[in-house]
């Protein structure tokens, strides 16, 4: 069945959208930016948080006496919308000033400074003084857990955290309690997060527009540990990193990047070279074996030896490293560190080839692998 279409006008621009679309969605399609605070569209989950509680996104609809929240107002046939009239801009500014009147002013020391949506709106609306003062602050001041810091004085009740906790993660640890100025977003019965069902997934922190929910910062402690000559610092990667890291390299959100290979080296070969760099304190960006040296070997494998996989296995990269060591001091230094790998623990997120597995064992390394193939991760 064909979806019914609706035509409306926004700031003089005509646009046709599916029936049920909001003014905000229609405006986004034609590049008109309407500021929001409580609204968030979690694309890919079919879940939206649009309680229309902040009223930052108000617009003027011709024929309607009051201003309409763009995030929750459905488009109708022939609707005429104005998003930047003086009435609209003044209303948004007053709403932001009222929110700020009930908000701490410690922006310079707030973890969200520079990445705070409320701060961005204050700059956008040119708020330079506070006409409203004396707002009530939340009775729940601050809670520090092992990974999350909760400061309800900064909460603007957008309820994003509640939506993502209940509807996306289905944990149900957060909800609104009390009424009026005493309203707080907290676990049931106003328990602390450490006493609740919270799994510390961090998704509430990810969607919080202000500094009400932030991750606990261990940077200074880490710097002290790194500077301590008597302490060995190791890194344990969180399980979620494999699904989040890919976005930084242009992969679709949620793409697993473990077990991936480059055009030149297999994952095991890259792991081996990087280990040698760490042992000899060689900069990560340094090419111990230049791509120009690898490419002829790849040509030999594919064009003359009938290999389907052009990437170098661990035995092949070690031979290439040995050749480079004759003319490159850093390659020679890395080659000399091979004996230090004996006894090291190695874990691969995919099963390695018999060649790579044999090389790791000959070097005296203890290898474990997840029970899936490299092609499983690339699907």
N, C-alpha and C positions, 0 to 999 in steps of 0.2 A: 504494500500500500504506500502510495506516494505521500511524503511528509508535507503537511500544509505550510506554506510560506507566508510571511508577514512583511510588509514594507512600511518603514517608518523613516523619520527624518531626525538626524542628530546634528546639531550645529550647522544646518544647511546642507548636510550630506544625506542623500537617500541611500538606504541599505535594505536588503532583503535577507531575513533570517528565518530559521525554522520556528514554528509556533512553540511557545514555552521558553524561548530565550529571554534572558534578562537584558535590561538596558546596558549593564556593564559589559556583558558578552558581545552585544552588538557594537558597542563603542570600541572595544578592543579590535574587532575585525576591520575597522576602518582607520585604525591608528590613533584614536582619540584616547588620551590618558586621563582616567578618572581616579583620583587618589582613593585608596582603601586602607583599612587598618585591621578590621576583624575578618574580612573576607580572605579565603584562601581556597584555591582549586587544586586538589591533589590529583593531578592528571595521571591516568593509568589505574586509579582505584575507583573512579566514578563517585568519589566522595568530595563534597564541597562543604566548607564552613561559611555560611552566610546568614548569621542571625540578625544582621542589620542593626546591631546594638551600638556601634560606634558612631554612626551617622556622618562619617567623614565623606562618604561617597554620594551625598545628596545631590540631586539635579532638579531642574525646573521642568515640569511637564505642562505644556500648554493646556488650559482648561482645568487644571488641578490647583486647589488653593494652597495646599501645603507642599513642601519639598519632598521628593520621593527618594528613598535609598536605591541607588542604581543596582546594587548587588542582589536585591530581592524583589524588584519590580519587574513584572513580565511585560514584554513588548506587546502592543496592540496595533491593529491595522490603522494606518494614518496618524500614529502618534508623532507629536512634534516635541523634541527634547532639546533643552539648552543646558550645556554643562559648565559654562564659564561666565554667567551673568554676574553682576555685582552682588545681587541677592545671594546667589549660590556661594560665591567666594567668601563673603562675609560670614555666612552661616558655617561654612567649614572651618574658618579661622576661629570663630567663637567656640565651636565644639572642641577643637584642639586645645584652646586656652583652658577650657573647663577640665579636660583630661589632665593637662599639665598642672592644674591647681591642686590635684590630688595625687601628685607624682613627685618623688624626691628629685632634687636638683643637683645630684652628684654625678653629672654626666661625664666629667673628665676622668673619674676613677671607676666608672661603670664598665664591666666587661664587654658590654654591647656598644660602647662608644665608637662611633664611626660606622656601625652596622645596625643601628637602631632605627626602626621604621618611624617611631614617634619623633625622634630627633630629626629625621629627614623631612617629615611633614612640617615641623616647626620652622625649618629653614625654608621650605617651599612656600609657607604662608607668611614668611617674614615676621615671625613673632619675636619681638625684641624686648618686651616687658610683659609682666603678668598682671592683668587687671583683676583677676580673681585670686584670692588668697585664703588661707585657713581651712583648706580641705581636710577632711578626716582621712587618716591613714589606717591601714589594715591592722587589726590586733595581732595578727600572726606576723612576726617580724622577719625571722630568718631561720632557715634550716639547712645544714650542711651535711650531705651524705658522702659516701665514698666517691661518687662520680657526678652528682647533681647538686647545685646550690639553688635553693628556692627562697626567693625574697618577694613576699606578697605585697610589700609596700609599693612595688613597681608594677604590679599586675593591673592591666587596663580592662580586664574581663572580656577579652575578645573571644575566649572560649575555644581557641584553636587547639590548645593542649588537650582539652576535654574531648574534642572531636577525634583527634588522631589517636588518643589513648583508648577511647571506647569503640570507635567505628573502624579504625584501620588496624591497630594492634590487638584489639579486642581484649585488653587487659582489664579495663574498667577501674583503674586506680584513682582517677581524678573526676571531680564533679563539683558543682556549686553548692555551698552550704551557707547558712544564715541569710539575712536580708538587708537591704539598704546599704549604708556605708560599711556595715560589718560583713558584707558578702565576701567570701573567700573561695578560691578554687583550691580544693584540697581533697585528700582521701576521705572516705566515708567516716562520719562521726568525728571529723577533725583530727584524725590520727596523723602521726608523723609518717613521712614516706617510708621510713625504715620499718614501720609497723604495718604497712599496707601490702597490697598485691603487686606493687611496682616491681618490674623486672629490670629497671635501669637501662632500657633499650635506647633512651636518649631522643626519641622522636618528638617528645613534648618540647625539648630544648631546641630542636631543629626548627620548629614552627613558631616558637614564641617570638613576637615582633619586638619585644623590649627586653629588659634585663631581669624579668621576674623569674625566669628559669634559665640557668646557664650551666655549662659544664664546669666541674671543679678543675682549677688550673694548677698543675704540678710543675710548671716550667721552672720556677726558681729552685725547687727541690732537685729537679733533673740537672740543672746547671751546676749545683753544688756537688752532686754525685759524679758528674763528668769531670769536675775539677779535682776530685779526690783521688790521689794516686794509689791509695790503698783499696780502692773499690773497682770491681769489674762490672761494667754496665752492659746489659744485654737487652735486646728488644724482642718483645712478644707481640706479634701482630694480631689484632682482634679479628674474629671470624668475619665480621661485616665488611672489612676492608676489601676483600676479594670482590665484593659486589658493588662497592662504592668507588673504588679507585679507577675503574674503567671510564667513568664520566670525564675525568681529567684528560683522557686520551681520545675523546670523541666517540667512545662506544655508547650505545643506548643505556639509560639508567638501569642498574641491576645486572649488567652483563658481567659474568665471572671472568676475571682476567688471570686466574691461576692456570698454570700449564700452557700459557701461550708462548709462541716462539716468534723470533724475528726472521727476516729473510736470509740472514747470514748464519746465525747460530741456533742450535736447539736450546731449550730451556736448561738442560743439564750442563751444556758447555758454557752458557752464560753464567750459570751459578758457580761453576768451577773457576772461571776467570775472575769473577767478582770476589770470590773468597781469597784468591791469591793477592788481589789488590788490597783487601782489608788487612791481611797479614803483614804486608810490606808497606802499608800506609801510602799507597799509590792513589792519586786522585781518580775518582770514579769516571771522569770524562776522558781519561787517557786511553787510547787504543793500544793495547799491548800487541795485538795483531791487527794490522791495518786492513780495511775492507779490500784494498787493492791486492793484498796477499791472499785473501780468502777467496776472491772471485775466480782465479785460475783453478783452484782446487775444486770449486763447485762445477766449473766447466768440465774438468776431468771426470768428476763423478757422474754427471748427467749425460754428457755427450759421448764419452768413450767407455765408461764402465757400466752404463745402463741403470744407474741409480735413479729412482723416482724422487727421492728426498734430497734437495740440494744443500740443506743445512748441515753444518759440520757437527759430527758427534764428538764426544769428549776425547777419544783417542786421536782424531784428526786435528782438533784444535790444539792439543798438546804438541803434536808434531809441528804444526804451524808456529806455535809459541817458541819451540826449540830453534827453529830457523830464524825467527825474529831476534832471538837472544844473541845471535852472533853479531848483530849490528846495533841493537838497542839495549842500553844498560837497564832500563826499567823492565823490559821483557826478561832479561837475564836475572834480575832481582826476583821477579815473580816466579820464574822457573825454579830458583833455589829454595823457594818457600814450600815446594811440594811436600817435602818431608814433614812439614809442620801440620799437614792435614791428617796425619795418622791419628786415629782415635776420635776424630770429629764425628758428631752426629749429623746426618743429612736426612731430611724428609722431603719427598716429592709429592705434590698433590695429584700426580698421575703416575701410572706405571711407566718406567723407563725401558728403553730398548735393552736387549741383552748386552750390546756393546757398551753402552753407558754404565749399566749395572756392573759389568765386569771391571771397568776402569776404576770406579769408585771403590770396589772391593780390593783391587790390587794396590790402591793408594792407602789401604788400611782404614777406610772410612766406614762407619756403621750406617747403612742405608735402610730407610723404610719408605713405603709408597702407599698412597691411597689406592683402593682396588677399582680403579677406572682408567680407561685409556685416554690419551691426549685428544683423540677425536671427540670423545664425550664432552670435553670442556669447550670445544670449538663449535658445537652444534648450536 
